[in-house]
Amino acid sequence: MPIAKTVPANVSPEAAALLERAYAIDSDASSRALYRDWAETYDATMLDGLGYLSPATVARLLDAHLSNRAAAVLDVGCGTGLAGKSLFERGFGCIDGLDLSPEMMRVAERRGIYRAFIAADLHQTLPMPDACYGGAMASGIFTHGHVDARCLDELFRVLRPGAPFAFTVKLEVWESLGFRDKLAGLKGRGAITELAFTHDRHYENSAQPDGVFCVYQRV
């Protein structure tokens, strides 16, 4: 699928070029290089250049399904902390950030809202014990060139029974990266239950809904 189809219309050439570079990631090395180069200007590109809606939407979804504001929450693929900021503003004060990029996490650390940071590859075993989080969220990580559905077993493993996981998946990779089938399998085995599922926009300039936004609860 041509990358041009995934970039919203009417955005700056600079913003479009960075987004295309993100969608073209084909290895951990290229991912690290992109986010090393992009860390200091990421927020301006995504918020001002692209009208990025996903972090606030995902935080709102988690807020709607997690009443305990003191719960430990894992911000998966936290980046510079856009979703974490939205969740913190909703009263959550125990948020850990997980990301592959140390440069992005250093920017997130400046916000002063995270309890801790975890450098980890989502395609590997996570360095946390079972059932250690009361909730989780992920925005912007389940997309072209990034992380596929293999990570879901580990992410649900670190959640406590009853804990919700709010996340979004780029609609164009919902099937090809295995999210549809993986979630259906976990539901079929009784490992998770679905709390919310909808299609919505990732960007203000998206012509139509381009993401799956959902909440699943570990049983």
Backbone as CSV, one residue per row, in Angstrom:
resi,resn,N_x,N_y,N_z,CA_x,CA_y,CA_z,C_x,C_y,C_z
1,MET,0.849,-1.200,0.000,0.000,0.000,0.000,0.880,1.243,0.000
2,PRO,0.691,2.163,-0.906,1.526,3.358,-0.935,1.396,4.152,0.345
3,ILE,2.535,4.634,0.842,2.548,5.397,2.066,1.695,6.649,1.954
4,ALA,1.648,7.252,0.779,0.908,8.502,0.608,-0.536,8.380,1.065
5,LYS,-1.105,7.184,0.979,-2.495,7.008,1.387,-2.675,7.144,2.894
6,THR,-1.583,7.011,3.666,-1.705,7.032,5.118,-1.466,8.418,5.695
7,VAL,-1.051,9.378,4.892,-0.745,10.724,5.379,-1.956,11.625,5.161
8,PRO,-2.444,12.296,6.206,-3.592,13.184,6.034,-3.310,14.289,5.025
9,ALA,-4.349,14.769,4.392,-4.200,15.866,3.437,-3.970,17.187,4.172
10,ASN,-3.464,18.161,3.437,-3.340,19.532,3.938,-2.436,19.670,5.152
11,VAL,-1.344,18.894,5.202,-0.346,19.073,6.243,0.939,19.570,5.593
12,SER,1.842,20.092,6.409,3.081,20.645,5.874,3.931,19.544,5.257
13,PRO,4.748,19.878,4.259,5.646,18.876,3.667,6.591,18.276,4.704
14,GLU,7.039,19.093,5.670,7.951,18.602,6.697,7.281,17.539,7.564
15,ALA,6.037,17.814,7.972,5.302,16.853,8.793,5.023,15.576,8.013
16,ALA,4.636,15.718,6.759,4.342,14.552,5.931,5.584,13.694,5.729
17,ALA,6.745,14.328,5.544,7.985,13.591,5.312,8.372,12.770,6.542
18,LEU,8.221,13.340,7.730,8.550,12.611,8.950,7.587,11.453,9.184
19,LEU,6.313,11.676,8.906,5.347,10.608,9.077,5.613,9.473,8.087
20,GLU,5.944,9.813,6.857,6.266,8.787,5.863,7.498,7.997,6.292
21,ARG,8.485,8.691,6.871,9.681,8.006,7.356,9.321,7.042,8.485
22,ALA,8.393,7.443,9.361,7.957,6.564,10.447,7.253,5.329,9.894
23,TYR,6.393,5.515,8.904,5.663,4.385,8.333,6.568,3.433,7.545
24,ALA,7.750,3.914,7.153,8.662,3.094,6.359,9.682,2.337,7.206
25,ILE,9.603,2.449,8.531,10.535,1.744,9.411,10.514,0.256,9.106
26,ASP,11.714,-0.344,8.979,11.786,-1.770,8.683,12.715,-2.536,9.614
27,SER,13.196,-1.886,10.685,14.073,-2.554,11.628,14.153,-1.740,12.914
28,ASP,14.624,-2.379,13.997,14.823,-1.641,15.240,15.832,-0.520,15.057
29,ALA,16.836,-0.767,14.211,17.865,0.245,13.993,17.282,1.493,13.335
30,SER,16.429,1.307,12.337,15.837,2.471,11.677,14.849,3.173,12.598
31,SER,14.169,2.411,13.463,13.265,3.021,14.434,14.042,3.879,15.422
32,ARG,15.118,3.344,15.950,15.929,4.102,16.904,16.481,5.369,16.259
33,ALA,16.916,5.257,15.008,17.485,6.413,14.317,16.443,7.498,14.093
34,LEU,15.255,7.104,13.661,14.199,8.086,13.427,13.856,8.834,14.706
35,TYR,13.579,8.098,15.765,13.121,8.756,16.986,14.243,9.475,17.727
36,ARG,15.478,9.082,17.480,16.606,9.875,17.975,16.615,11.235,17.301
37,ASP,16.403,11.254,15.989,16.420,12.509,15.234,15.181,13.356,15.486
38,TRP,14.076,12.703,15.809,12.775,13.365,15.858,12.373,13.815,17.259
39,ALA,13.040,13.316,18.301,12.566,13.477,19.675,12.247,14.925,20.040
40,GLU,13.133,15.847,19.723,12.965,17.229,20.178,11.874,17.985,19.421
41,THR,11.520,17.529,18.250,10.512,18.247,17.455,9.235,17.425,17.249
42,TYR,9.166,16.252,17.871,8.036,15.349,17.655,6.702,16.012,18.000
43,ASP,6.627,16.648,19.154,5.352,17.235,19.583,4.864,18.293,18.605
44,ALA,5.778,19.143,18.156,5.391,20.200,17.220,4.911,19.598,15.904
45,THR,5.618,18.570,15.431,5.215,17.924,14.178,3.834,17.293,14.294
46,MET,3.632,16.526,15.356,2.400,15.761,15.478,1.207,16.629,15.881
47,LEU,1.408,17.547,16.808,0.287,18.360,17.277,-0.007,19.525,16.342
48,ASP,1.016,20.298,16.006,0.815,21.471,15.153,0.756,21.104,13.678
49,GLY,1.647,20.212,13.256,1.705,19.875,11.833,0.618,18.922,11.385
50,LEU,0.221,17.997,12.272,-0.702,16.939,11.868,-2.021,16.947,12.631
51,GLY,-2.143,17.770,13.668,-3.381,17.764,14.444,-3.654,16.401,15.044
52,TYR,-2.678,15.859,15.761,-2.717,14.488,16.272,-3.732,14.352,17.398
53,LEU,-4.716,13.478,17.227,-5.802,13.304,18.180,-5.662,12.058,19.046
54,SER,-4.924,11.061,18.581,-4.932,9.740,19.204,-4.545,9.722,20.681
55,PRO,-3.487,10.436,21.109,-3.116,10.347,22.536,-4.236,10.765,23.472
56,ALA,-4.892,11.860,23.168,-5.989,12.323,24.023,-7.178,11.366,23.956
57,THR,-7.446,10.814,22.788,-8.566,9.877,22.641,-8.334,8.610,23.448
58,VAL,-7.120,8.070,23.378,-6.803,6.844,24.110,-6.839,7.095,25.617
59,ALA,-6.297,8.237,26.061,-6.351,8.566,27.490,-7.796,8.685,27.961
60,ARG,-8.633,9.273,27.146,-10.046,9.404,27.499,-10.718,8.033,27.602
61,LEU,-10.373,7.121,26.706,-10.934,5.773,26.760,-10.512,5.049,28.027
62,LEU,-9.236,5.153,28.390,-8.796,4.482,29.609,-9.474,5.087,30.829
63,ASP,-9.566,6.402,30.850,-10.229,7.096,31.954,-11.659,6.596,32.135
64,ALA,-12.346,6.341,31.028,-13.744,5.905,31.090,-13.902,4.502,31.668
65,HIS,-12.808,3.709,31.662,-12.908,2.322,32.107,-12.008,1.999,33.295
66,LEU,-11.389,3.026,33.881,-10.529,2.811,35.045,-10.840,3.893,36.070
67,SER,-11.621,3.537,37.066,-12.063,4.531,38.047,-11.016,4.839,39.104
68,ASN,-10.087,3.920,39.330,-9.073,4.094,40.369,-7.935,4.976,39.859
69,ARG,-7.948,6.250,40.245,-6.915,7.184,39.773,-5.542,6.898,40.365
70,ALA,-5.476,6.054,41.397,-4.195,5.699,42.005,-3.589,4.441,41.381
71,ALA,-4.279,3.827,40.438,-3.786,2.601,39.811,-2.489,2.865,39.057
72,ALA,-1.587,1.900,39.102,-0.363,1.978,38.303,-0.713,1.695,36.844
73,VAL,-0.371,2.635,35.952,-0.709,2.536,34.532,0.561,2.468,33.705
74,LEU,0.601,1.575,32.734,1.722,1.468,31.809,1.372,2.181,30.510
75,ASP,2.174,3.185,30.158,2.022,3.913,28.901,2.949,3.253,27.881
76,VAL,2.369,2.417,27.036,3.122,1.580,26.099,3.506,2.393,24.866
77,GLY,4.814,2.425,24.538,5.265,3.273,23.455,5.025,4.725,23.804
78,CYS,5.458,5.115,24.992,5.096,6.426,25.543,5.631,7.602,24.744
79,GLY,6.725,7.392,23.984,7.279,8.493,23.204,7.608,9.687,24.066
80,THR,7.168,10.859,23.639,7.446,12.090,24.382,6.421,12.363,25.477
81,GLY,5.475,11.470,25.653,4.545,11.600,26.767,3.235,12.293,26.461
82,LEU,2.806,12.317,25.216,1.560,13.002,24.882,0.347,12.328,25.527
83,ALA,0.264,11.000,25.443,-0.854,10.305,26.075,-0.736,10.375,27.588
84,GLY,0.492,10.244,28.097,0.698,10.341,29.531,0.248,11.682,30.078
85,LYS,0.532,12.739,29.348,0.108,14.080,29.773,-1.411,14.155,29.858
86,SER,-2.095,13.627,28.835,-3.557,13.646,28.841,-4.118,12.840,30.001
87,LEU,-3.497,11.695,30.307,-3.980,10.878,31.411,-3.701,11.551,32.758
88,PHE,-2.535,12.149,32.889,-2.185,12.861,34.118,-3.175,13.993,34.385
89,GLU,-3.554,14.695,33.334,-4.508,15.794,33.479,-5.888,15.303,33.897
90,ARG,-6.140,14.009,33.754,-7.408,13.417,34.182,-7.322,12.853,35.600
91,GLY,-6.209,13.101,36.277,-6.103,12.736,37.683,-5.296,11.501,38.002
92,PHE,-4.683,10.877,37.003,-3.865,9.692,37.244,-2.443,10.118,37.598
93,GLY,-1.909,9.572,38.694,-0.617,10.039,39.167,0.446,8.980,39.289
94,CYS,0.165,7.763,38.795,1.148,6.672,38.890,1.300,6.043,37.505
95,ILE,2.060,6.715,36.643,2.197,6.309,35.245,3.654,5.950,34.961
96,ASP,3.880,4.774,34.400,5.203,4.363,33.932,5.229,4.414,32.413
97,GLY,6.319,4.896,31.849,6.467,4.956,30.406,7.378,3.861,29.891
98,LEU,6.968,3.215,28.811,7.781,2.178,28.168,8.009,2.570,26.722
99,ASP,9.268,2.502,26.289,9.567,2.860,24.909,10.906,2.256,24.511
100,LEU,11.140,2.182,23.202,12.419,1.692,22.679,13.450,2.811,22.567
101,SER,12.978,4.064,22.522,13.852,5.204,22.266,14.205,5.957,23.550
102,PRO,15.471,5.951,23.963,15.852,6.723,25.150,15.700,8.220,24.936
103,GLU,15.889,8.674,23.694,15.760,10.109,23.426,14.319,10.582,23.610
104,MET,13.373,9.785,23.157,11.969,10.155,23.334,11.602,10.146,24.820
105,MET,12.087,9.158,25.550,11.767,9.082,26.973,12.402,10.226,27.757
106,ARG,13.550,10.718,27.310,14.146,11.869,27.991,13.272,13.106,27.836
107,VAL,12.646,13.257,26.667,11.712,14.369,26.483,10.497,14.170,27.387
108,ALA,9.978,12.945,27.446,8.827,12.662,28.305,9.144,12.923,29.773
109,GLU,10.370,12.624,30.176,10.756,12.800,31.581,10.644,14.259,32.022
110,ARG,10.884,15.185,31.104,10.805,16.609,31.439,9.402,17.031,31.857
111,ARG,8.411,16.272,31.506,7.036,16.634,31.871,6.804,16.483,33.379
112,GLY,7.607,15.655,34.022,7.474,15.473,35.454,6.220,14.743,35.882
113,ILE,5.703,13.878,35.016,4.438,13.193,35.327,4.593,11.686,35.435
114,TYR,5.772,11.141,35.099,5.971,9.694,35.096,6.681,9.231,36.363
115,ARG,6.266,8.086,36.865,6.916,7.482,38.022,8.249,6.857,37.639
116,ALA,8.286,6.186,36.478,9.479,5.478,36.039,9.422,5.279,34.538
117,PHE,10.585,4.940,33.959,10.671,4.643,32.534,11.314,3.277,32.340
118,ILE,10.834,2.572,31.327,11.309,1.228,31.026,11.720,1.185,29.563
119,ALA,12.978,0.905,29.290,13.453,0.733,27.919,13.249,-0.729,27.543
120,ALA,12.434,-0.984,26.537,12.112,-2.371,26.196,11.658,-2.489,24.755
121,ASP,11.903,-3.667,24.192,11.442,-4.043,22.861,10.150,-4.830,23.038
122,LEU,9.074,-4.362,22.460,7.779,-5.006,22.645,7.667,-6.374,21.975
123,HIS,8.642,-6.726,21.158,8.641,-8.058,20.563,9.456,-9.051,21.386
124,GLN,9.913,-8.617,22.565,10.653,-9.489,23.466,9.902,-9.606,24.795
125,THR,10.366,-10.508,25.652,9.776,-10.634,26.989,10.004,-9.332,27.755
126,LEU,8.962,-8.806,28.358,9.068,-7.539,29.076,9.686,-7.755,30.456
127,PRO,10.502,-6.798,30.907,11.223,-6.960,32.176,10.386,-6.582,33.397
128,MET,9.151,-7.050,33.442,8.259,-6.783,34.569,7.580,-8.085,34.986
129,PRO,7.223,-8.204,36.262,6.537,-9.413,36.720,5.090,-9.466,36.245
130,ASP,4.489,-10.604,36.408,3.075,-10.775,36.071,2.207,-9.844,36.915
131,ALA,1.111,-9.399,36.319,0.031,-8.720,37.052,0.516,-7.566,37.916
132,CYS,1.342,-6.695,37.344,1.887,-5.589,38.131,1.267,-4.231,37.798
133,TYR,0.371,-4.166,36.806,-0.255,-2.896,36.433,-1.777,-2.988,36.500
134,GLY,-2.375,-1.885,36.942,-3.824,-1.808,37.028,-4.476,-1.267,35.779
135,GLY,-3.677,-0.900,34.775,-4.203,-0.406,33.511,-3.058,-0.149,32.554
136,ALA,-3.390,-0.011,31.267,-2.374,0.283,30.253,-3.031,1.023,29.104
137,MET,-2.204,1.732,28.342,-2.686,2.411,27.137,-1.562,2.447,26.116
138,ALA,-1.935,2.559,24.848,-0.952,2.637,23.769,-1.519,3.488,22.650
139,SER,-0.738,4.484,22.245,-1.157,5.382,21.164,0.016,5.593,20.218
140,GLY,-0.178,5.271,18.938,0.841,5.554,17.940,1.872,4.471,17.735
141,ILE,1.771,3.363,18.465,2.777,2.308,18.353,2.323,1.161,17.461
142,PHE,1.014,0.971,17.323,0.488,-0.123,16.515,0.131,0.417,15.128
143,THR,1.162,0.557,14.291,0.993,1.192,12.987,2.045,0.658,12.029
144,HIS,2.098,1.201,10.839,3.059,0.785,9.818,4.483,0.798,10.361
145,GLY,5.214,-0.279,10.136,6.632,-0.303,10.452,6.959,-0.370,11.926
146,HIS,5.970,-0.565,12.776,6.227,-0.535,14.209,6.000,-1.922,14.825
147,VAL,5.035,-2.052,15.700,4.866,-3.264,16.500,3.621,-4.024,16.052
148,ASP,3.759,-5.349,15.927,2.600,-6.138,15.529,1.968,-6.826,16.742
149,ALA,0.957,-7.630,16.476,0.118,-8.182,17.540,0.817,-9.221,18.404
150,ARG,2.024,-9.628,18.055,2.743,-10.584,18.907,2.962,-10.044,20.312
151,CYS,2.975,-8.722,20.460,3.256,-8.120,21.761,2.106,-8.243,22.748
152,LEU,0.918,-8.570,22.276,-0.250,-8.513,23.142,-0.203,-9.506,24.295
153,ASP,0.356,-10.686,24.072,0.444,-11.664,25.160,1.224,-11.082,26.340
154,GLU,2.360,-10.460,26.050,3.182,-9.880,27.112,2.490,-8.698,27.781
155,LEU,1.825,-7.883,26.998,1.169,-6.710,27.578,0.019,-7.123,28.495
156,PHE,-0.755,-8.101,28.095,-1.816,-8.570,28.988,-1.242,-9.331,30.180
157,ARG,-0.090,-9.955,30.012,0.541,-10.664,31.137,0.851,-9.723,32.299
158,VAL,1.310,-8.519,32.000,1.721,-7.607,33.075,0.529,-6.850,33.672
159,LEU,-0.671,-7.087,33.156,-1.875,-6.465,33.710,-2.493,-7.354,34.784
160,ARG,-3.054,-6.723,35.798,-3.776,-7.454,36.827,-5.122,-7.914,36.273
161,PRO,-5.679,-8.991,36.792,-7.037,-9.386,36.391,-8.006,-8.222,36.610
162,GLY,-8.792,-7.945,35.593,-9.732,-6.836,35.652,-9.177,-5.524,35.139
163,ALA,-7.882,-5.474,34.830,-7.269,-4.227,34.376,-7.598,-3.961,32.906
164,PRO,-7.954,-2.723,32.549,-8.253,-2.386,31.162,-7.008,-1.936,30.396
165,PHE,-6.995,-2.220,29.115,-5.937,-1.785,28.201,-6.618,-1.034,27.061
166,ALA,-6.389,0.280,26.990,-6.948,1.120,25.928,-5.867,1.379,24.889
167,PHE,-6.202,1.186,23.619,-5.192,1.394,22.580,-5.844,1.653,21.236
168,THR,-5.020,2.116,20.317,-5.475,2.319,18.944,-4.546,1.598,17.984
169,VAL,-5.123,1.113,16.899,-4.376,0.445,15.832,-4.718,1.138,14.525
170,LYS,-3.707,1.464,13.739,-3.953,2.028,12.416,-4.844,1.066,11.630
171,LEU,-5.941,1.565,11.094,-6.920,0.717,10.426,-6.300,-0.091,9.290
172,GLU,-5.341,0.505,8.595,-4.727,-0.169,7.449,-3.910,-1.398,7.844
173,VAL,-3.522,-1.510,9.125,-2.728,-2.669,9.549,-3.476,-3.534,10.559
174,TRP,-4.728,-3.230,10.818,-5.531,-3.967,11.792,-5.517,-5.468,11.505
175,GLU,-5.642,-5.836,10.240,-5.606,-7.243,9.865,-4.199,-7.711,9.532
176,SER,-3.449,-6.918,8.754,-2.160,-7.383,8.258,-1.121,-7.581,9.356
177,LEU,-1.192,-6.827,10.439,-0.261,-7.020,11.558,-0.830,-7.946,12.631
178,GLY,-1.963,-8.562,12.340,-2.467,-9.642,13.178,-3.336,-9.254,14.348
179,PHE,-3.730,-7.980,14.461,-4.502,-7.565,15.633,-5.911,-8.158,15.661
180,ARG,-6.571,-8.173,14.527,-7.934,-8.723,14.503,-7.938,-10.175,14.983
181,ASP,-7.056,-10.987,14.396,-7.063,-12.407,14.720,-6.538,-12.666,16.137
182,LYS,-5.511,-11.944,16.548,-4.949,-12.160,17.869,-5.967,-11.839,18.956
183,LEU,-6.638,-10.713,18.843,-7.635,-10.338,19.841,-8.821,-11.304,19.833
184,ALA,-9.219,-11.738,18.662,-10.307,-12.718,18.586,-9.908,-14.014,19.279
185,GLY,-8.651,-14.429,19.101,-8.177,-15.640,19.758,-8.140,-15.513,21.270
186,LEU,-7.654,-14.378,21.763,-7.612,-14.152,23.209,-9.012,-14.101,23.801
187,LYS,-9.937,-13.487,23.068,-11.329,-13.452,23.531,-11.918,-14.864,23.532
188,GLY,-11.649,-15.611,22.473,-12.192,-16.958,22.370,-11.716,-17.872,23.483
189,ARG,-10.485,-17.645,23.972,-9.939,-18.464,25.062,-10.369,-17.959,26.432
190,GLY,-11.097,-16.856,26.445,-11.542,-16.310,27.715,-10.462,-15.560,28.470
191,ALA,-9.397,-15.136,27.776,-8.303,-14.424,28.439,-8.608,-12.947,28.614
192,ILE,-9.424,-12.390,27.709,-9.764,-10.969,27.752,-11.242,-10.793,27.415
193,THR,-11.775,-9.649,27.797,-13.119,-9.263,27.375,-13.051,-7.885,26.714
194,GLU,-13.933,-7.639,25.781,-13.970,-6.366,25.067,-14.871,-5.382,25.800
195,LEU,-14.331,-4.201,26.122,-15.103,-3.166,26.800,-15.546,-2.058,25.864
196,ALA,-14.777,-1.799,24.836,-15.113,-0.731,23.881,-14.431,-1.016,22.565
197,PHE,-15.103,-0.667,21.472,-14.535,-0.866,20.134,-15.197,0.112,19.173
198,THR,-14.395,0.944,18.525,-14.940,1.906,17.573,-13.875,2.288,16.564
199,HIS,-14.301,2.907,15.478,-13.394,3.506,14.509,-13.428,5.022,14.707
200,ASP,-12.267,5.646,14.661,-12.202,7.095,14.858,-11.000,7.632,14.100
201,ARG,-10.816,8.950,14.150,-9.737,9.602,13.410,-8.468,9.694,14.250
202,HIS,-7.332,9.486,13.610,-6.045,9.713,14.260,-5.621,11.181,14.185
203,TYR,-6.046,11.879,13.133,-5.618,13.258,12.899,-6.824,14.143,12.578
204,GLU,-6.704,15.408,12.907,-7.786,16.348,12.601,-8.090,16.386,11.113
205,ASN,-7.048,16.234,10.294,-7.221,16.325,8.843,-7.552,14.991,8.179
206,SER,-7.740,13.951,8.968,-8.132,12.674,8.370,-9.505,12.830,7.709
207,ALA,-9.597,12.401,6.473,-10.852,12.554,5.735,-11.945,11.655,6.290
208,GLN,-11.560,10.551,6.929,-12.511,9.603,7.489,-11.819,8.846,8.615
209,PRO,-12.549,8.101,9.430,-11.906,7.328,10.498,-10.795,6.438,9.946
210,ASP,-9.619,6.535,10.547,-8.472,5.775,10.057,-7.822,4.925,11.137
211,GLY,-8.519,4.775,12.271,-7.973,3.965,13.339,-9.033,3.157,14.054
212,VAL,-8.624,2.004,14.570,-9.443,1.230,15.493,-9.070,1.685,16.897
213,PHE,-10.057,2.084,17.685,-9.830,2.487,19.078,-10.622,1.527,19.958
214,CYS,-9.941,0.917,20.925,-10.614,-0.128,21.681,-10.073,-0.239,23.105
215,VAL,-10.840,-0.917,23.928,-10.440,-1.208,25.305,-10.745,-2.676,25.560
216,TYR,-9.725,-3.414,26.014,-9.895,-4.815,26.393,-9.440,-4.980,27.833
217,GLN,-10.101,-5.857,28.542,-9.830,-6.097,29.954,-9.290,-7.491,30.160
218,ARG,-8.200,-7.577,30.910,-7.686,-8.909,31.248,-8.655,-9.592,32.202
219,VAL,-8.970,-10.842,31.912,-9.888,-11.605,32.770,-9.139,-12.132,33.986
